[in-house]
Amino acid sequence: MPNTAQALPAAQESCAGSRLGAPAAPSLVRDTQDLLLRVENLAKSFTLHLRGGLTLPVVSGVTFDVVAGECVALGGPSGAGKSSILKMVYGNYRIDAGSVRIGDGEAFAEVAGAEPRQMLSLRRTRVGYVSQFLRVIPRVSTLDVVAAPLRAEGVDEETAKARAGTLLARLNLPERLWSLPPATFSGGEQQRVNVARGFIGSQPLLLLDEPTASLDAANRQVVIDLIREKKAAGAGLLGIFHDAETREAVADRVVDVTRFEA
């Protein structure tokens, strides 16, 4: 991976960002000790091959940081590019220009241009993801789906499944469903499996794409509590929250994505 263990130089600009309620200006922190994510001048466009190669610009110049112990929300209307930014950080979308560096302490890894095997290693050790949609191997039980990230970290099967069960119970998923594949579950049940699988790992950076979109009030509060616990444990979170109450409950800063309109 390019620059996998490079030392990231301190930025020249102090951490500006805003608290919830006002858009955060692009900001880079000086001290990299707690820096978990640095996004600089990120750009993305899509080519519509069925429309004669028409280029559709999405975002340009995206710049912000995420540090340990905070939750940063990406704000803006639908279509502004919030999900595209998350997917570029996670390596699901190719980066057209700019840099995404994921770090822990003084070691940083560049996502732009990373090989698939290297990206898989980053996901296992540094960055987790809670998507809106459940994508899993068919016929694998829910308990195994949730325990899988811990098993990949080297945790023994019994411990991993016990911790998976604790999370599923906390998210009010009935134990009678744990041995079943989640593909046939309702939307809300699948989202709870997604949340459990995303939060069970120990990666220092966690990406959240509408983690409460299909949840009732009780389970939405469980997710809010899980986010707060991750922050208290020193993790950094970057998320999209269209639910204003959830965003206000968990976000320390809001990055207004409309300022990066291409």
Secondary structure as a PSIPRED ss2 file (coil, helix, strand):
# PSIPRED VFORMAT (PSIPRED V4.0)

   1 M C   1.000  0.000  0.000
   2 P C   1.000  0.000  0.000
   3 N C   1.000  0.000  0.000
   4 T C   1.000  0.000  0.000
   5 A C   1.000  0.000  0.000
   6 Q E   0.000  0.000  1.000
   7 A C   1.000  0.000  0.000
   8 L C   1.000  0.000  0.000
   9 P C   1.000  0.000  0.000
  10 A C   1.000  0.000  0.000
  11 A C   1.000  0.000  0.000
  12 Q C   1.000  0.000  0.000
  13 E C   1.000  0.000  0.000
  14 S C   1.000  0.000  0.000
  15 C C   1.000  0.000  0.000
  16 A C   1.000  0.000  0.000
  17 G C   1.000  0.000  0.000
  18 S C   1.000  0.000  0.000
  19 R C   1.000  0.000  0.000
  20 L C   1.000  0.000  0.000
  21 G C   1.000  0.000  0.000
  22 A C   1.000  0.000  0.000
  23 P C   1.000  0.000  0.000
  24 A E   0.000  0.000  1.000
  25 A C   1.000  0.000  0.000
  26 P C   1.000  0.000  0.000
  27 S C   1.000  0.000  0.000
  28 L C   1.000  0.000  0.000
  29 V C   1.000  0.000  0.000
  30 R C   1.000  0.000  0.000
  31 D C   1.000  0.000  0.000
  32 T C   1.000  0.000  0.000
  33 Q C   1.000  0.000  0.000
  34 D C   1.000  0.000  0.000
  35 L E   0.000  0.000  1.000
  36 L E   0.000  0.000  1.000
  37 L E   0.000  0.000  1.000
  38 R E   0.000  0.000  1.000
  39 V E   0.000  0.000  1.000
  40 E E   0.000  0.000  1.000
  41 N E   0.000  0.000  1.000
  42 L E   0.000  0.000  1.000
  43 A E   0.000  0.000  1.000
  44 K E   0.000  0.000  1.000
  45 S E   0.000  0.000  1.000
  46 F E   0.000  0.000  1.000
  47 T E   0.000  0.000  1.000
  48 L E   0.000  0.000  1.000
  49 H H   0.000  1.000  0.000
  50 L H   0.000  1.000  0.000
  51 R H   0.000  1.000  0.000
  52 G C   1.000  0.000  0.000
  53 G C   1.000  0.000  0.000
  54 L E   0.000  0.000  1.000
  55 T E   0.000  0.000  1.000
  56 L E   0.000  0.000  1.000
  57 P E   0.000  0.000  1.000
  58 V E   0.000  0.000  1.000
  59 V E   0.000  0.000  1.000
  60 S E   0.000  0.000  1.000
  61 G E   0.000  0.000  1.000
  62 V E   0.000  0.000  1.000
  63 T E   0.000  0.000  1.000
  64 F E   0.000  0.000  1.000
  65 D E   0.000  0.000  1.000
  66 V E   0.000  0.000  1.000
  67 V E   0.000  0.000  1.000
  68 A C   1.000  0.000  0.000
  69 G C   1.000  0.000  0.000
  70 E C   1.000  0.000  0.000
  71 C E   0.000  0.000  1.000
  72 V E   0.000  0.000  1.000
  73 A E   0.000  0.000  1.000
  74 L E   0.000  0.000  1.000
  75 G E   0.000  0.000  1.000
  76 G C   1.000  0.000  0.000
  77 P C   1.000  0.000  0.000
  78 S C   1.000  0.000  0.000
  79 G C   1.000  0.000  0.000
  80 A C   1.000  0.000  0.000
  81 G C   1.000  0.000  0.000
  82 K H   0.000  1.000  0.000
  83 S H   0.000  1.000  0.000
  84 S H   0.000  1.000  0.000
  85 I H   0.000  1.000  0.000
  86 L H   0.000  1.000  0.000
  87 K H   0.000  1.000  0.000
  88 M H   0.000  1.000  0.000
  89 V H   0.000  1.000  0.000
  90 Y H   0.000  1.000  0.000
  91 G C   1.000  0.000  0.000
  92 N C   1.000  0.000  0.000
  93 Y C   1.000  0.000  0.000
  94 R C   1.000  0.000  0.000
  95 I C   1.000  0.000  0.000
  96 D C   1.000  0.000  0.000
  97 A E   0.000  0.000  1.000
  98 G E   0.000  0.000  1.000
  99 S E   0.000  0.000  1.000
 100 V E   0.000  0.000  1.000
 101 R E   0.000  0.000  1.000
 102 I E   0.000  0.000  1.000
 103 G E   0.000  0.000  1.000
 104 D E   0.000  0.000  1.000
 105 G C   1.000  0.000  0.000
 106 E C   1.000  0.000  0.000
 107 A E   0.000  0.000  1.000
 108 F E   0.000  0.000  1.000
 109 A E   0.000  0.000  1.000
 110 E E   0.000  0.000  1.000
 111 V C   1.000  0.000  0.000
 112 A C   1.000  0.000  0.000
 113 G C   1.000  0.000  0.000
 114 A C   1.000  0.000  0.000
 115 E C   1.000  0.000  0.000
 116 P H   0.000  1.000  0.000
 117 R H   0.000  1.000  0.000
 118 Q H   0.000  1.000  0.000
 119 M H   0.000  1.000  0.000
 120 L H   0.000  1.000  0.000
 121 S H   0.000  1.000  0.000
 122 L H   0.000  1.000  0.000
 123 R H   0.000  1.000  0.000
 124 R H   0.000  1.000  0.000
 125 T H   0.000  1.000  0.000
 126 R C   1.000  0.000  0.000
 127 V E   0.000  0.000  1.000
 128 G E   0.000  0.000  1.000
 129 Y E   0.000  0.000  1.000
 130 V E   0.000  0.000  1.000
 131 S C   1.000  0.000  0.000
 132 Q C   1.000  0.000  0.000
 133 F C   1.000  0.000  0.000
 134 L C   1.000  0.000  0.000
 135 R C   1.000  0.000  0.000
 136 V C   1.000  0.000  0.000
 137 I C   1.000  0.000  0.000
 138 P C   1.000  0.000  0.000
 139 R C   1.000  0.000  0.000
 140 V C   1.000  0.000  0.000
 141 S C   1.000  0.000  0.000
 142 T H   0.000  1.000  0.000
 143 L H   0.000  1.000  0.000
 144 D H   0.000  1.000  0.000
 145 V H   0.000  1.000  0.000
 146 V H   0.000  1.000  0.000
 147 A H   0.000  1.000  0.000
 148 A H   0.000  1.000  0.000
 149 P H   0.000  1.000  0.000
 150 L H   0.000  1.000  0.000
 151 R H   0.000  1.000  0.000
 152 A H   0.000  1.000  0.000
 153 E C   1.000  0.000  0.000
 154 G C   1.000  0.000  0.000
 155 V C   1.000  0.000  0.000
 156 D C   1.000  0.000  0.000
 157 E H   0.000  1.000  0.000
 158 E H   0.000  1.000  0.000
 159 T H   0.000  1.000  0.000
 160 A H   0.000  1.000  0.000
 161 K H   0.000  1.000  0.000
 162 A H   0.000  1.000  0.000
 163 R H   0.000  1.000  0.000
 164 A H   0.000  1.000  0.000
 165 G H   0.000  1.000  0.000
 166 T H   0.000  1.000  0.000
 167 L H   0.000  1.000  0.000
 168 L H   0.000  1.000  0.000
 169 A H   0.000  1.000  0.000
 170 R H   0.000  1.000  0.000
 171 L C   1.000  0.000  0.000
 172 N C   1.000  0.000  0.000
 173 L C   1.000  0.000  0.000
 174 P C   1.000  0.000  0.000
 175 E H   0.000  1.000  0.000
 176 R H   0.000  1.000  0.000
 177 L H   0.000  1.000  0.000
 178 W C   1.000  0.000  0.000
 179 S C   1.000  0.000  0.000
 180 L C   1.000  0.000  0.000
 181 P C   1.000  0.000  0.000
 182 P H   0.000  1.000  0.000
 183 A H   0.000  1.000  0.000
 184 T H   0.000  1.000  0.000
 185 F C   1.000  0.000  0.000
 186 S C   1.000  0.000  0.000
 187 G H   0.000  1.000  0.000
 188 G H   0.000  1.000  0.000
 189 E H   0.000  1.000  0.000
 190 Q H   0.000  1.000  0.000
 191 Q H   0.000  1.000  0.000
 192 R H   0.000  1.000  0.000
 193 V H   0.000  1.000  0.000
 194 N H   0.000  1.000  0.000
 195 V H   0.000  1.000  0.000
 196 A H   0.000  1.000  0.000
 197 R H   0.000  1.000  0.000
 198 G H   0.000  1.000  0.000
 199 F H   0.000  1.000  0.000
 200 I H   0.000  1.000  0.000
 201 G C   1.000  0.000  0.000
 202 S C   1.000  0.000  0.000
 203 Q C   1.000  0.000  0.000
 204 P C   1.000  0.000  0.000
 205 L E   0.000  0.000  1.000
 206 L E   0.000  0.000  1.000
 207 L E   0.000  0.000  1.000
 208 L E   0.000  0.000  1.000
 209 D E   0.000  0.000  1.000
 210 E C   1.000  0.000  0.000
 211 P C   1.000  0.000  0.000
 212 T C   1.000  0.000  0.000
 213 A C   1.000  0.000  0.000
 214 S C   1.000  0.000  0.000
 215 L C   1.000  0.000  0.000
 216 D C   1.000  0.000  0.000
 217 A H   0.000  1.000  0.000
 218 A H   0.000  1.000  0.000
 219 N H   0.000  1.000  0.000
 220 R H   0.000  1.000  0.000
 221 Q H   0.000  1.000  0.000
 222 V H   0.000  1.000  0.000
 223 V H   0.000  1.000  0.000
 224 I H   0.000  1.000  0.000
 225 D H   0.000  1.000  0.000
 226 L H   0.000  1.000  0.000
 227 I H   0.000  1.000  0.000
 228 R H   0.000  1.000  0.000
 229 E H   0.000  1.000  0.000
 230 K H   0.000  1.000  0.000
 231 K H   0.000  1.000  0.000
 232 A H   0.000  1.000  0.000
 233 A C   1.000  0.000  0.000
 234 G C   1.000  0.000  0.000
 235 A C   1.000  0.000  0.000
 236 G E   0.000  0.000  1.000
 237 L E   0.000  0.000  1.000
 238 L E   0.000  0.000  1.000
 239 G E   0.000  0.000  1.000
 240 I E   0.000  0.000  1.000
 241 F C   1.000  0.000  0.000
 242 H C   1.000  0.000  0.000
 243 D C   1.000  0.000  0.000
 244 A H   0.000  1.000  0.000
 245 E H   0.000  1.000  0.000
 246 T H   0.000  1.000  0.000
 247 R H   0.000  1.000  0.000
 248 E H   0.000  1.000  0.000
 249 A H   0.000  1.000  0.000
 250 V H   0.000  1.000  0.000
 251 A C   1.000  0.000  0.000
 252 D C   1.000  0.000  0.000
 253 R E   0.000  0.000  1.000
 254 V E   0.000  0.000  1.000
 255 V E   0.000  0.000  1.000
 256 D E   0.000  0.000  1.000
 257 V H   0.000  1.000  0.000
 258 T H   0.000  1.000  0.000
 259 R H   0.000  1.000  0.000
 260 F H   0.000  1.000  0.000
 261 E E   0.000  0.000  1.000
 262 A C   1.000  0.000  0.000
